[in-house]
Amino acid sequence: MAPSAAAAPASPPELTTVRVGMIPSLAGAPLLAGADLGIFERNGIELEITPFTDTAAAMTQVVTAWCRSRSRGPLPPLVGRAQAP
């Protein structure tokens, strides 16, 4: 048998930064575990987690980010519920 050529190692994917705000709780455990295990990086995501302890502060960041994006789409669901009819 002829020796097989060694496969060249795959280059790591280019990372896309994703910013996530979360209120620390058990519900966020999968997100934190995935970050600790490097799952996001292996799939091309650089995760930036910002912990919030105040829901109002978190909502301010959501609205600010939406306004800065100049999105013409609908408001995020949590913000949409806060609007008056």
C-alpha positions in Angstrom: 0.0 0.0 0.0 1.2 3.5 -0.8 1.5 5.8 2.2 -1.4 8.2 2.5 -0.8 11.9 2.4 -1.3 13.6 5.7 -4.3 16.0 5.6 -3.4 19.6 6.2 -4.8 20.9 9.5 -7.9 22.9 9.1 -7.5 26.6 9.8 -9.7 27.9 12.6 -12.8 29.7 11.4 -12.9 33.5 11.3 -14.6 34.6 14.5 -17.7 36.7 14.5 -18.2 38.7 17.7 -21.6 38.3 19.4 -22.4 40.4 22.4 -24.8 38.8 24.9 -26.2 40.4 28.0 -27.6 38.1 30.7 -28.9 38.2 34.2 -26.9 35.5 36.0 -29.2 32.6 36.8 -29.5 28.9 36.3 -31.1 29.6 33.0 -27.8 31.0 31.7 -25.8 27.9 32.7 -25.8 26.4 29.1 -24.5 29.7 27.7 -21.7 29.9 30.3 -20.8 26.2 30.0 -20.6 26.5 26.2 -18.3 29.5 26.5 -16.1 27.7 29.0 -15.9 24.6 26.8 -14.9 26.6 23.7 -18.0 25.5 21.8 -18.6 29.0 20.4 -15.1 29.5 19.2 -15.0 26.2 17.5 -18.1 27.3 15.6 -16.7 30.7 14.6 -18.3 32.8 17.4 -16.4 35.1 19.8 -18.8 35.5 22.6 -18.8 38.6 24.8 -21.0 38.1 27.9 -22.0 41.1 29.9 -23.7 40.2 33.2 -26.5 42.4 34.4 -28.0 42.4 37.9 -30.7 45.0 37.1 -33.4 44.3 34.6 -33.9 48.0 33.8 -30.2 48.4 33.0 -30.4 45.4 30.7 -33.5 46.8 28.9 -31.7 50.1 28.4 -28.9 48.3 26.7 -31.3 46.5 24.4 -33.1 49.7 23.4 -29.8 51.5 22.9 -28.3 48.8 20.7 -31.5 48.6 18.6 -31.5 52.4 18.1 -27.8 52.4 17.1 -28.5 49.7 14.5 -31.1 51.9 12.9 -33.0 48.8 12.3 -36.2 49.3 10.3 -37.5 46.0 11.7 -39.8 45.4 14.6 -38.6 46.1 18.1 -37.3 43.2 20.1 -40.2 41.3 21.8 -39.4 42.4 25.3 -39.2 46.1 24.3 -42.4 45.7 22.2 -44.4 44.6 25.2 -43.4 47.7 27.1 -44.9 50.0 24.5 -48.3 51.6 25.2 -51.1 50.4 22.9 
